Amino acid sequence: MTIYQATETLTPQINLIKLEFREFSVDNLVLRQINDIFLNAGFTLPEKNLSSYGKRRKLVQAYYNYANWEIQETFQNFLKVIEYTLQLFYIEEDTKKSLRNLCIKNEFKIKDGKIIREDLIVSKNLFDEQFPAGLPFGIPKPYFSIAAENGTQKLNFELQSGLGLLKG
């Protein structure tokens, strides 16, 4: 399933959390905070002057309208907006709890400060995810090794005559 298909089937739910987050922002943030959060998360606006957007609701809606919601990166950036909001020190813990509950209500998980929606996780390169060391092909059987290196695992193939390795 591509991200486009996933977001297409979840569009009502995505629109709901966008709406609820907009209202949360209106109730709990000021224009400068909203702008900083969205900019830090990777959103942009054509107009740099905040006063041209006036109200908080209008500013959040402008960020929503200017973004391309048919690509995964936009939705991932939106999740960063929520994560950054949860990290703000000047928001009371009860307010953060209501935002966490909003995420949970919309079937998002919160783990280690990250907002996760597992059915929307699509890697940019599925081949590398499925075959991190590459995909050997040929008549001989490949020699494969896993070695510990700096606290992680490194995967290797020993290439030999008659054996190729697909990467990427």
VMD Tcl script that builds the backbone (N, CA, C; Angstrom):
set m [mol new atoms 504]
animate dup $m
set s [atomselect $m all]
$s set {name element resname resid chain x y z} {
  {N N MET 1 A 0.853 -1.174 0.000}
  {CA C MET 1 A 0.000 0.000 0.000}
  {C C MET 1 A 0.900 1.238 0.000}
  {N N THR 2 A 0.694 2.128 -0.900}
  {CA C THR 2 A 1.482 3.355 -0.930}
  {C C THR 2 A 0.908 4.343 0.068}
  {N N ILE 3 A 1.687 5.367 0.378}
  {CA C ILE 3 A 1.202 6.381 1.327}
  {C C ILE 3 A -0.032 7.081 0.770}
  {N N TYR 4 A -0.076 7.287 -0.557}
  {CA C TYR 4 A -1.243 7.951 -1.139}
  {C C TYR 4 A -2.505 7.137 -0.860}
  {N N GLN 5 A -2.416 5.804 -1.060}
  {CA C GLN 5 A -3.583 4.959 -0.807}
  {C C GLN 5 A -3.937 4.974 0.679}
  {N N ALA 6 A -2.907 4.943 1.536}
  {CA C ALA 6 A -3.168 4.928 2.976}
  {C C ALA 6 A -3.846 6.214 3.411}
  {N N THR 7 A -3.330 7.363 2.977}
  {CA C THR 7 A -3.931 8.617 3.406}
  {C C THR 7 A -5.295 8.818 2.775}
  {N N GLU 8 A -5.488 8.262 1.580}
  {CA C GLU 8 A -6.784 8.390 0.921}
  {C C GLU 8 A -7.864 7.685 1.748}
  {N N THR 9 A -7.542 6.516 2.300}
  {CA C THR 9 A -8.527 5.792 3.091}
  {C C THR 9 A -8.683 6.400 4.482}
  {N N LEU 10 A -7.680 7.119 4.964}
  {CA C LEU 10 A -7.735 7.713 6.290}
  {C C LEU 10 A -8.053 9.203 6.265}
  {N N THR 11 A -8.352 9.746 5.106}
  {CA C THR 11 A -8.556 11.187 4.977}
  {C C THR 11 A -9.521 11.752 6.004}
  {N N PRO 12 A -10.678 11.151 6.267}
  {CA C PRO 12 A -11.566 11.732 7.289}
  {C C PRO 12 A -10.897 11.812 8.657}
  {N N GLN 13 A -10.157 10.785 9.026}
  {CA C GLN 13 A -9.490 10.785 10.330}
  {C C GLN 13 A -8.357 11.809 10.368}
  {N N ILE 14 A -7.602 11.937 9.281}
  {CA C ILE 14 A -6.534 12.936 9.220}
  {C C ILE 14 A -7.128 14.333 9.301}
  {N N ASN 15 A -8.205 14.559 8.579}
  {CA C ASN 15 A -8.860 15.869 8.635}
  {C C ASN 15 A -9.374 16.175 10.034}
  {N N LEU 16 A -9.838 15.137 10.734}
  {CA C LEU 16 A -10.339 15.333 12.093}
  {C C LEU 16 A -9.210 15.748 13.039}
  {N N ILE 17 A -8.063 15.068 12.972}
  {CA C ILE 17 A -6.979 15.439 13.884}
  {C C ILE 17 A -6.406 16.803 13.509}
  {N N LYS 18 A -6.391 17.137 12.226}
  {CA C LYS 18 A -5.950 18.481 11.824}
  {C C LYS 18 A -6.885 19.535 12.416}
  {N N LEU 19 A -8.174 19.300 12.324}
  {CA C LEU 19 A -9.160 20.235 12.866}
  {C C LEU 19 A -9.008 20.355 14.380}
  {N N GLU 20 A -8.891 19.217 15.059}
  {CA C GLU 20 A -8.763 19.237 16.513}
  {C C GLU 20 A -7.463 19.906 16.957}
  {N N PHE 21 A -6.376 19.674 16.208}
  {CA C PHE 21 A -5.119 20.334 16.571}
  {C C PHE 21 A -5.215 21.838 16.321}
  {N N ARG 22 A -5.896 22.231 15.252}
  {CA C ARG 22 A -6.082 23.666 14.990}
  {C C ARG 22 A -6.796 24.321 16.163}
  {N N GLU 23 A -7.850 23.696 16.647}
  {CA C GLU 23 A -8.597 24.260 17.768}
  {C C GLU 23 A -7.769 24.246 19.051}
  {N N PHE 24 A -6.963 23.202 19.240}
  {CA C PHE 24 A -6.050 23.156 20.379}
  {C C PHE 24 A -5.083 24.347 20.311}
  {N N SER 25 A -4.550 24.616 19.127}
  {CA C SER 25 A -3.610 25.734 18.940}
  {C C SER 25 A -4.268 27.071 19.239}
  {N N VAL 26 A -5.494 27.241 18.780}
  {CA C VAL 26 A -6.231 28.483 19.008}
  {C C VAL 26 A -6.417 28.716 20.506}
  {N N ASP 27 A -6.700 27.653 21.236}
  {CA C ASP 27 A -6.961 27.773 22.671}
  {C C ASP 27 A -5.698 27.901 23.525}
  {N N ASN 28 A -4.550 27.399 23.049}
  {CA C ASN 28 A -3.390 27.267 23.923}
  {C C ASN 28 A -2.101 27.932 23.450}
  {N N LEU 29 A -2.044 28.417 22.227}
  {CA C LEU 29 A -0.812 28.992 21.693}
  {C C LEU 29 A -1.051 30.403 21.173}
  {N N VAL 30 A 0.028 31.151 21.001}
  {CA C VAL 30 A -0.059 32.478 20.385}
  {C C VAL 30 A 0.517 32.386 18.968}
  {N N LEU 31 A 0.317 33.435 18.176}
  {CA C LEU 31 A 0.744 33.424 16.776}
  {C C LEU 31 A 2.213 33.033 16.611}
  {N N ARG 32 A 3.091 33.649 17.376}
  {CA C ARG 32 A 4.533 33.390 17.254}
  {C C ARG 32 A 4.851 31.924 17.543}
  {N N GLN 33 A 4.216 31.346 18.568}
  {CA C GLN 33 A 4.454 29.947 18.908}
  {C C GLN 33 A 3.973 29.023 17.789}
  {N N ILE 34 A 2.794 29.302 17.268}
  {CA C ILE 34 A 2.260 28.499 16.161}
  {C C ILE 34 A 3.211 28.548 14.980}
  {N N ASN 35 A 3.638 29.742 14.637}
  {CA C ASN 35 A 4.540 29.911 13.500}
  {C C ASN 35 A 5.854 29.158 13.723}
  {N N ASP 36 A 6.447 29.309 14.898}
  {CA C ASP 36 A 7.716 28.641 15.192}
  {C C ASP 36 A 7.591 27.125 15.120}
  {N N ILE 37 A 6.510 26.592 15.674}
  {CA C ILE 37 A 6.307 25.136 15.666}
  {C C ILE 37 A 6.189 24.619 14.235}
  {N N PHE 38 A 5.361 25.260 13.422}
  {CA C PHE 38 A 5.178 24.795 12.051}
  {C C PHE 38 A 6.458 24.956 11.226}
  {N N LEU 39 A 7.159 26.070 11.385}
  {CA C LEU 39 A 8.417 26.264 10.646}
  {C C LEU 39 A 9.459 25.224 11.040}
  {N N ASN 40 A 9.600 24.955 12.339}
  {CA C ASN 40 A 10.571 23.965 12.802}
  {C C ASN 40 A 10.234 22.559 12.325}
  {N N ALA 41 A 8.968 22.302 12.068}
  {CA C ALA 41 A 8.544 20.981 11.603}
  {C C ALA 41 A 8.646 20.845 10.079}
  {N N GLY 42 A 9.027 21.910 9.377}
  {CA C GLY 42 A 9.226 21.804 7.936}
  {C C GLY 42 A 8.127 22.386 7.069}
  {N N PHE 43 A 7.144 23.050 7.648}
  {CA C PHE 43 A 6.085 23.700 6.871}
  {C C PHE 43 A 6.570 25.080 6.424}
  {N N THR 44 A 6.009 25.576 5.346}
  {CA C THR 44 A 6.346 26.917 4.865}
  {C C THR 44 A 5.077 27.665 4.472}
  {N N LEU 45 A 5.214 28.972 4.400}
  {CA C LEU 45 A 4.139 29.841 3.926}
  {C C LEU 45 A 4.729 30.817 2.920}
  {N N PRO 46 A 3.941 31.235 1.924}
  {CA C PRO 46 A 4.469 32.205 0.959}
  {C C PRO 46 A 4.661 33.589 1.571}
  {N N GLU 47 A 3.839 33.943 2.523}
  {CA C GLU 47 A 3.897 35.267 3.157}
  {C C GLU 47 A 4.614 35.142 4.487}
  {N N LYS 48 A 5.681 35.920 4.684}
  {CA C LYS 48 A 6.474 35.832 5.916}
  {C C LYS 48 A 5.905 36.684 7.047}
  {N N ASN 49 A 5.080 37.662 6.748}
  {CA C ASN 49 A 4.563 38.587 7.741}
  {C C ASN 49 A 3.387 37.956 8.487}
  {N N LEU 50 A 3.586 37.661 9.774}
  {CA C LEU 50 A 2.536 37.015 10.570}
  {C C LEU 50 A 1.277 37.855 10.687}
  {N N SER 51 A 1.427 39.167 10.705}
  {CA C SER 51 A 0.256 40.020 10.883}
  {C C SER 51 A -0.710 39.906 9.703}
  {N N SER 52 A -0.225 39.423 8.547}
  {CA C SER 52 A -1.117 39.263 7.400}
  {C C SER 52 A -2.098 38.109 7.613}
  {N N TYR 53 A -1.784 37.193 8.549}
  {CA C TYR 53 A -2.681 36.079 8.828}
  {C C TYR 53 A -3.648 36.392 9.958}
  {N N GLY 54 A -3.318 37.398 10.758}
  {CA C GLY 54 A -4.245 37.862 11.781}
  {C C GLY 54 A -4.421 36.916 12.936}
  {N N LYS 55 A -5.407 36.108 12.875}
  {CA C LYS 55 A -5.799 35.252 13.994}
  {C C LYS 55 A -5.088 33.899 13.948}
  {N N ARG 56 A -5.043 33.254 15.110}
  {CA C ARG 56 A -4.381 31.955 15.238}
  {C C ARG 56 A -5.006 30.904 14.325}
  {N N ARG 57 A -6.324 30.843 14.297}
  {CA C ARG 57 A -7.021 29.857 13.465}
  {C C ARG 57 A -6.660 30.045 11.996}
  {N N LYS 58 A -6.602 31.290 11.566}
  {CA C LYS 58 A -6.286 31.597 10.169}
  {C C LYS 58 A -4.844 31.199 9.840}
  {N N LEU 59 A -3.919 31.370 10.786}
  {CA C LEU 59 A -2.522 31.010 10.555}
  {C C LEU 59 A -2.371 29.493 10.427}
  {N N VAL 60 A -2.966 28.745 11.343}
  {CA C VAL 60 A -2.892 27.283 11.265}
  {C C VAL 60 A -3.511 26.804 9.959}
  {N N GLN 61 A -4.661 27.362 9.602}
  {CA C GLN 61 A -5.334 26.959 8.368}
  {C C GLN 61 A -4.482 27.295 7.148}
  {N N ALA 62 A -3.754 28.405 7.190}
  {CA C ALA 62 A -2.870 28.772 6.081}
  {C C ALA 62 A -1.768 27.726 5.911}
  {N N TYR 63 A -1.188 27.273 7.015}
  {CA C TYR 63 A -0.182 26.199 6.925}
  {C C TYR 63 A -0.793 24.937 6.342}
  {N N TYR 64 A -1.980 24.587 6.778}
  {CA C TYR 64 A -2.657 23.401 6.240}
  {C C TYR 64 A -2.911 23.550 4.740}
  {N N ASN 65 A -3.426 24.718 4.344}
  {CA C ASN 65 A -3.798 24.923 2.945}
  {C C ASN 65 A -2.592 24.958 2.013}
  {N N TYR 66 A -1.471 25.450 2.506}
  {CA C TYR 66 A -0.292 25.594 1.662}
  {C C TYR 66 A 0.483 24.278 1.516}
  {N N ALA 67 A 0.203 23.281 2.351}
  {CA C ALA 67 A 0.924 22.004 2.327}
  {C C ALA 67 A 0.270 21.030 1.347}
  {N N ASN 68 A 1.085 20.142 0.798}
  {CA C ASN 68 A 0.603 19.082 -0.080}
  {C C ASN 68 A 0.354 17.839 0.769}
  {N N TRP 69 A -0.890 17.558 1.076}
  {CA C TRP 69 A -1.248 16.469 1.987}
  {C C TRP 69 A -1.275 15.114 1.302}
  {N N GLU 70 A -0.917 15.041 0.032}
  {CA C GLU 70 A -0.901 13.766 -0.669}
  {C C GLU 70 A 0.460 13.095 -0.630}
  {N N ILE 71 A 1.409 13.697 0.074}
  {CA C ILE 71 A 2.720 13.066 0.206}
  {C C ILE 71 A 2.982 12.767 1.678}
  {N N GLN 72 A 3.742 11.711 1.912}
  {CA C GLN 72 A 3.997 11.259 3.276}
  {C C GLN 72 A 4.744 12.309 4.087}
  {N N GLU 73 A 5.659 13.003 3.472}
  {CA C GLU 73 A 6.482 13.971 4.202}
  {C C GLU 73 A 5.630 15.029 4.904}
  {N N THR 74 A 4.568 15.479 4.276}
  {CA C THR 74 A 3.701 16.482 4.894}
  {C C THR 74 A 3.069 15.936 6.160}
  {N N PHE 75 A 2.554 14.725 6.076}
  {CA C PHE 75 A 1.924 14.160 7.256}
  {C C PHE 75 A 2.945 13.901 8.353}
  {N N GLN 76 A 4.154 13.442 7.982}
  {CA C GLN 76 A 5.212 13.248 8.978}
  {C C GLN 76 A 5.580 14.580 9.623}
  {N N ASN 77 A 5.616 15.644 8.836}
  {CA C ASN 77 A 5.889 16.979 9.387}
  {C C ASN 77 A 4.782 17.413 10.345}
  {N N PHE 78 A 3.542 17.065 10.017}
  {CA C PHE 78 A 2.431 17.398 10.908}
  {C C PHE 78 A 2.573 16.670 12.251}
  {N N LEU 79 A 3.018 15.420 12.197}
  {CA C LEU 79 A 3.257 14.689 13.442}
  {C C LEU 79 A 4.360 15.365 14.250}
  {N N LYS 80 A 5.364 15.920 13.575}
  {CA C LYS 80 A 6.411 16.676 14.269}
  {C C LYS 80 A 5.831 17.916 14.938}
  {N N VAL 81 A 4.873 18.559 14.295}
  {CA C VAL 81 A 4.215 19.726 14.883}
  {C C VAL 81 A 3.616 19.340 16.242}
  {N N ILE 82 A 2.932 18.213 16.279}
  {CA C ILE 82 A 2.326 17.764 17.529}
  {C C ILE 82 A 3.416 17.412 18.550}
  {N N GLU 83 A 4.464 16.712 18.085}
  {CA C GLU 83 A 5.567 16.352 18.989}
  {C C GLU 83 A 6.211 17.600 19.591}
  {N N TYR 84 A 6.492 18.592 18.759}
  {CA C TYR 84 A 7.112 19.827 19.246}
  {C C TYR 84 A 6.205 20.532 20.248}
  {N N THR 85 A 4.909 20.496 19.989}
  {CA C THR 85 A 3.957 21.135 20.898}
  {C C THR 85 A 3.988 20.439 22.261}
  {N N LEU 86 A 4.093 19.124 22.249}
  {CA C LEU 86 A 4.155 18.375 23.512}
  {C C LEU 86 A 5.447 18.639 24.289}
  {N N GLN 87 A 6.476 19.135 23.602}
  {CA C GLN 87 A 7.761 19.399 24.252}
  {C C GLN 87 A 7.869 20.823 24.807}
  {N N LEU 88 A 6.904 21.676 24.507}
  {CA C LEU 88 A 6.977 23.062 24.959}
  {C C LEU 88 A 6.906 23.138 26.480}
  {N N PHE 89 A 7.843 23.862 27.067}
  {CA C PHE 89 A 7.906 23.938 28.530}
  {C C PHE 89 A 6.850 24.859 29.115}
  {N N TYR 90 A 6.334 25.807 28.344}
  {CA C TYR 90 A 5.378 26.769 28.881}
  {C C TYR 90 A 3.927 26.327 28.742}
  {N N ILE 91 A 3.704 25.116 28.293}
  {CA C ILE 91 A 2.345 24.573 28.255}
  {C C ILE 91 A 2.173 23.685 29.481}
  {N N GLU 92 A 1.080 23.882 30.197}
  {CA C GLU 92 A 0.823 23.117 31.411}
  {C C GLU 92 A 0.641 21.631 31.104}
  {N N GLU 93 A 0.963 20.807 32.083}
  {CA C GLU 93 A 0.903 19.353 31.908}
  {C C GLU 93 A -0.517 18.873 31.592}
  {N N ASP 94 A -1.544 19.498 32.172}
  {CA C ASP 94 A -2.934 19.118 31.867}
  {C C ASP 94 A -3.267 19.381 30.396}
  {N N THR 95 A -2.738 20.468 29.866}
  {CA C THR 95 A -2.965 20.808 28.462}
  {C C THR 95 A -2.262 19.797 27.562}
  {N N LYS 96 A -1.044 19.431 27.926}
  {CA C LYS 96 A -0.310 18.416 27.156}
  {C C LYS 96 A -1.044 17.075 27.209}
  {N N LYS 97 A -1.604 16.773 28.372}
  {CA C LYS 97 A -2.348 15.522 28.523}
  {C C LYS 97 A -3.554 15.505 27.587}
  {N N SER 98 A -4.233 16.636 27.442}
  {CA C SER 98 A -5.389 16.687 26.535}
  {C C SER 98 A -4.949 16.482 25.082}
  {N N LEU 99 A -3.758 16.992 24.727}
  {CA C LEU 99 A -3.238 16.778 23.369}
  {C C LEU 99 A -2.845 15.310 23.175}
  {N N ARG 100 A -2.242 14.704 24.184}
  {CA C ARG 100 A -1.911 13.275 24.102}
  {C C ARG 100 A -3.191 12.444 23.931}
  {N N ASN 101 A -4.222 12.785 24.695}
  {CA C ASN 101 A -5.497 12.070 24.593}
  {C C ASN 101 A -6.119 12.238 23.209}
  {N N LEU 102 A -5.965 13.403 22.624}
  {CA C LEU 102 A -6.460 13.657 21.272}
  {C C LEU 102 A -5.758 12.716 20.287}
  {N N CYS 103 A -4.456 12.538 20.453}
  {CA C CYS 103 A -3.697 11.639 19.578}
  {C C CYS 103 A -4.152 10.195 19.763}
  {N N ILE 104 A -4.292 9.781 21.000}
  {CA C ILE 104 A -4.701 8.402 21.292}
  {C C ILE 104 A -6.105 8.139 20.762}
  {N N LYS 105 A -6.989 9.114 20.916}
  {CA C LYS 105 A -8.362 8.983 20.407}
  {C C LYS 105 A -8.367 8.768 18.894}
  {N N ASN 106 A -7.395 9.364 18.206}
  {CA C ASN 106 A -7.299 9.239 16.749}
  {C C ASN 106 A -6.362 8.110 16.329}
  {N N GLU 107 A -6.136 7.159 17.241}
  {CA C GLU 107 A -5.379 5.927 16.976}
  {C C GLU 107 A -3.901 6.156 16.662}
  {N N PHE 108 A -3.316 7.169 17.277}
  {CA C PHE 108 A -1.881 7.383 17.188}
  {C C PHE 108 A -1.263 6.858 18.472}
  {N N LYS 109 A -0.031 6.388 18.367}
  {CA C LYS 109 A 0.693 5.939 19.548}
  {C C LYS 109 A 1.743 6.976 19.883}
  {N N ILE 110 A 2.044 7.105 21.155}
  {CA C ILE 110 A 3.091 8.014 21.606}
  {C C ILE 110 A 4.155 7.160 22.275}
  {N N LYS 111 A 5.338 7.157 21.685}
  {CA C LYS 111 A 6.423 6.342 22.222}
  {C C LYS 111 A 7.702 7.166 22.217}
  {N N ASP 112 A 8.301 7.321 23.377}
  {CA C ASP 112 A 9.544 8.085 23.525}
  {C C ASP 112 A 9.416 9.490 22.943}
  {N N GLY 113 A 8.269 10.119 23.141}
  {CA C GLY 113 A 8.053 11.477 22.661}
  {C C GLY 113 A 7.726 11.579 21.178}
  {N N LYS 114 A 7.605 10.448 20.489}
  {CA C LYS 114 A 7.287 10.430 19.061}
  {C C LYS 114 A 5.846 9.998 18.858}
  {N N ILE 115 A 5.195 10.636 17.897}
  {CA C ILE 115 A 3.828 10.285 17.527}
  {C C ILE 115 A 3.923 9.303 16.366}
  {N N ILE 116 A 3.263 8.163 16.496}
  {CA C ILE 116 A 3.387 7.109 15.484}
  {C C ILE 116 A 2.006 6.679 15.013}
  {N N ARG 117 A 1.877 6.542 13.733}
  {CA C ARG 117 A 0.675 5.950 13.127}
  {C C ARG 117 A 1.205 4.846 12.225}
  {N N GLU 118 A 1.195 3.605 12.718}
  {CA C GLU 118 A 1.892 2.509 12.063}
  {C C GLU 118 A 1.404 2.221 10.652}
  {N N ASP 119 A 0.135 2.426 10.369}
  {CA C ASP 119 A -0.346 2.127 9.029}
  {C C ASP 119 A 0.033 3.204 8.011}
  {N N LEU 120 A 0.708 4.263 8.459}
  {CA C LEU 120 A 1.163 5.291 7.530}
  {C C LEU 120 A 2.678 5.309 7.368}
  {N N ILE 121 A 3.369 4.353 7.985}
  {CA C ILE 121 A 4.820 4.319 7.866}
  {C C ILE 121 A 5.183 3.620 6.564}
  {N N VAL 122 A 5.756 4.356 5.663}
  {CA C VAL 122 A 6.229 3.811 4.399}
  {C C VAL 122 A 7.630 4.360 4.187}
  {N N SER 123 A 8.575 3.476 4.012}
  {CA C SER 123 A 9.949 3.904 3.795}
  {C C SER 123 A 10.086 4.490 2.399}
  {N N LYS 124 A 11.016 5.409 2.233}
  {CA C LYS 124 A 11.253 5.980 0.917}
  {C C LYS 124 A 11.811 4.923 -0.018}
  {N N ASN 125 A 12.554 3.950 0.512}
  {CA C ASN 125 A 13.128 2.906 -0.306}
  {C C ASN 125 A 12.848 1.562 0.352}
  {N N LEU 126 A 11.771 0.916 -0.062}
  {CA C LEU 126 A 11.374 -0.351 0.540}
  {C C LEU 126 A 12.390 -1.446 0.266}
  {N N PHE 127 A 13.080 -1.383 -0.860}
  {CA C PHE 127 A 14.094 -2.391 -1.188}
  {C C PHE 127 A 15.181 -2.400 -0.119}
  {N N ASP 128 A 15.700 -1.224 0.237}
  {CA C ASP 128 A 16.748 -1.145 1.253}
  {C C ASP 128 A 16.242 -1.591 2.619}
  {N N GLU 129 A 14.975 -1.381 2.891}
  {CA C GLU 129 A 14.413 -1.813 4.166}
  {C C GLU 129 A 14.314 -3.329 4.223}
  {N N GLN 130 A 13.936 -3.953 3.108}
  {CA C GLN 130 A 13.775 -5.399 3.074}
  {C C GLN 130 A 15.103 -6.131 2.900}
  {N N PHE 131 A 16.042 -5.495 2.196}
  {CA C PHE 131 A 17.339 -6.112 1.939}
  {C C PHE 131 A 18.452 -5.132 2.306}
  {N N PRO 132 A 18.673 -4.887 3.601}
  {CA C PRO 132 A 19.645 -3.867 4.006}
  {C C PRO 132 A 21.065 -4.143 3.542}
  {N N ALA 133 A 21.440 -5.412 3.360}
  {CA C ALA 133 A 22.787 -5.745 2.900}
  {C C ALA 133 A 22.816 -5.973 1.390}
  {N N GLY 134 A 21.692 -5.817 0.730}
  {CA C GLY 134 A 21.604 -6.077 -0.702}
  {C C GLY 134 A 20.971 -7.437 -0.943}
  {N N LEU 135 A 20.707 -7.752 -2.203}
  {CA C LEU 135 A 20.087 -9.012 -2.581}
  {C C LEU 135 A 21.045 -9.772 -3.489}
  {N N PRO 136 A 21.588 -10.888 -2.995}
  {CA C PRO 136 A 22.522 -11.657 -3.838}
  {C C PRO 136 A 21.760 -12.434 -4.902}
  {N N PHE 137 A 22.407 -12.616 -6.045}
  {CA C PHE 137 A 21.811 -13.436 -7.088}
  {C C PHE 137 A 22.935 -14.181 -7.811}
  {N N GLY 138 A 22.606 -15.310 -8.338}
  {CA C GLY 138 A 23.576 -16.125 -9.071}
  {C C GLY 138 A 23.428 -17.585 -8.703}
  {N N ILE 139 A 24.285 -18.409 -9.312}
  {CA C ILE 139 A 24.208 -19.849 -9.092}
  {C C ILE 139 A 24.803 -20.253 -7.739}
  {N N PRO 140 A 25.995 -19.763 -7.354}
  {CA C PRO 140 A 26.535 -20.199 -6.054}
  {C C PRO 140 A 25.751 -19.603 -4.882}
  {N N LYS 141 A 25.786 -20.305 -3.783}
  {CA C LYS 141 A 25.126 -19.834 -2.563}
  {C C LYS 141 A 26.008 -18.747 -1.935}
  {N N PRO 142 A 25.424 -17.608 -1.532}
  {CA C PRO 142 A 26.246 -16.523 -0.974}
  {C C PRO 142 A 26.686 -16.830 0.456}
  {N N TYR 143 A 27.860 -16.318 0.819}
  {CA C TYR 143 A 28.331 -16.371 2.198}
  {C C TYR 143 A 27.904 -15.070 2.858}
  {N N PHE 144 A 27.176 -15.192 3.951}
  {CA C PHE 144 A 26.561 -14.048 4.609}
  {C C PHE 144 A 27.080 -13.967 6.033}
  {N N SER 145 A 27.345 -12.725 6.504}
  {CA C SER 145 A 27.797 -12.569 7.886}
  {C C SER 145 A 27.129 -11.363 8.528}
  {N N ILE 146 A 26.983 -11.460 9.845}
  {CA C ILE 146 A 26.484 -10.350 10.645}
  {C C ILE 146 A 27.548 -10.071 11.701}
  {N N ALA 147 A 28.016 -8.827 11.751}
  {CA C ALA 147 A 29.068 -8.472 12.711}
  {C C ALA 147 A 28.620 -7.294 13.557}
  {N N ALA 148 A 28.954 -7.361 14.853}
  {CA C ALA 148 A 28.654 -6.240 15.747}
  {C C ALA 148 A 29.663 -5.132 15.493}
  {N N GLU 149 A 29.147 -3.894 15.391}
  {CA C GLU 149 A 30.026 -2.766 15.126}
  {C C GLU 149 A 29.442 -1.517 15.778}
  {N N ASN 150 A 30.136 -0.980 16.773}
  {CA C ASN 150 A 29.703 0.234 17.480}
  {C C ASN 150 A 28.265 0.145 17.987}
  {N N GLY 151 A 27.916 -0.978 18.567}
  {CA C GLY 151 A 26.586 -1.132 19.150}
  {C C GLY 151 A 25.481 -1.425 18.154}
  {N N THR 152 A 25.824 -1.629 16.882}
  {CA C THR 152 A 24.817 -1.973 15.877}
  {C C THR 152 A 25.279 -3.225 15.137}
  {N N GLN 153 A 24.436 -3.728 14.277}
  {CA C GLN 153 A 24.795 -4.890 13.477}
  {C C GLN 153 A 25.114 -4.449 12.058}
  {N N LYS 154 A 26.174 -5.012 11.513}
  {CA C LYS 154 A 26.547 -4.732 10.133}
  {C C LYS 154 A 26.391 -6.025 9.337}
  {N N LEU 155 A 25.668 -5.954 8.241}
  {CA C LEU 155 A 25.395 -7.117 7.406}
  {C C LEU 155 A 26.337 -7.110 6.215}
  {N N ASN 156 A 26.911 -8.284 5.886}
  {CA C ASN 156 A 27.862 -8.374 4.772}
  {C C ASN 156 A 27.638 -9.646 3.971}
  {N N PHE 157 A 27.949 -9.564 2.685}
  {CA C PHE 157 A 28.018 -10.724 1.813}
  {C C PHE 157 A 29.453 -10.851 1.348}
  {N N GLU 158 A 29.896 -12.084 1.230}
  {CA C GLU 158 A 31.206 -12.306 0.644}
  {C C GLU 158 A 30.966 -12.625 -0.826}
  {N N LEU 159 A 31.318 -11.686 -1.667}
  {CA C LEU 159 A 31.100 -11.883 -3.105}
  {C C LEU 159 A 32.128 -12.866 -3.655}
  {N N GLN 160 A 31.683 -13.687 -4.565}
  {CA C GLN 160 A 32.555 -14.665 -5.203}
  {C C GLN 160 A 32.205 -14.742 -6.676}
  {N N SER 161 A 32.979 -15.451 -7.433}
  {CA C SER 161 A 32.765 -15.584 -8.863}
  {C C SER 161 A 31.391 -16.181 -9.135}
  {N N GLY 162 A 30.653 -15.577 -10.042}
  {CA C GLY 162 A 29.328 -16.058 -10.407}
  {C C GLY 162 A 28.212 -15.543 -9.516}
  {N N LEU 163 A 28.539 -14.631 -8.600}
  {CA C LEU 163 A 27.545 -14.087 -7.680}
  {C C LEU 163 A 27.479 -12.590 -7.837}
  {N N GLY 164 A 26.285 -12.049 -7.957}
  {CA C GLY 164 A 26.090 -10.588 -8.032}
  {C C GLY 164 A 25.308 -10.113 -6.835}
  {N N LEU 165 A 25.284 -8.789 -6.632}
  {CA C LEU 165 A 24.587 -8.224 -5.493}
  {C C LEU 165 A 23.821 -6.983 -5.965}
  {N N LEU 166 A 22.497 -7.027 -5.793}
  {CA C LEU 166 A 21.671 -5.871 -6.118}
  {C C LEU 166 A 21.563 -4.970 -4.899}
  {N N LYS 167 A 21.751 -3.672 -5.095}
  {CA C LYS 167 A 21.589 -2.695 -4.014}
  {C C LYS 167 A 20.726 -1.554 -4.524}
  {N N GLY 168 A 19.909 -0.992 -3.620}
  {CA C GLY 168 A 19.120 0.184 -3.962}
  {C C GLY 168 A 17.973 -0.052 -4.878}
}
mol reanalyze $m
mol bondsrecalc $m
mol representation Tube
mol addrep $m
